[in-house]
Amino acid sequence: MHFPVMNRSALLRRPPLLQAAVVVLLTSAFMLPAARAQAAENAATEQATASPAPLTKGEIKAQREFKMLDFNKDGKLSRAEVALFPRLSAAFDEADTDKDGYVSYAEVQAFAVKYRAERDKAKAKAQAEEAKAAERAAAEHAAAAPAARDKKEGEGSKD
């Protein structure tokens, strides 16, 4: 097949409707990727604002356990509902931030965030203390090594 070569002057001699169609076609060919990218970005933004982030395995487990403990299915936990679980009973007053005698799922989530932060802080402190102890032990070992070497050398010279 042989395609005719078109130069600019041949294109300008075309009827105005055909010229307009060519301009629209070329413009859309160059603008389509940008429009698609913009549409994808808009869709991602709408999805991010419309739906919350997917739940983690821990959050799914917490929701399931919350629903399991909510015997009367009122959407909140009473002292009686958590009485069988000593750790939950002990934390009930701290988790009940609005002091209404019930712990809602939102209060459980807030308590969990606070608990994790405290736990992570304690872990970091313990790791820092372990690192300091290891540094002290290494320094003591380094200080003891020359003394032991000197003692060995002194014993070797006696022979």
Secondary structure, 3 states (H helix, E strand, C coil): CCCCCCCHHHHHCCCHHHHHHHHHHHHHHHHHHHHHHHHHHHHHHHHHHHCCCCCCHHHHHHHHHHHHHCCCCCCEEEHHHHCCCHHHHHHHHHHCCCCCCEEEHHHHHHHHHHHHHHHHHHHHHHHHHHHHHHHHHHHHHHHHHHHHHHHHHHHHHHC
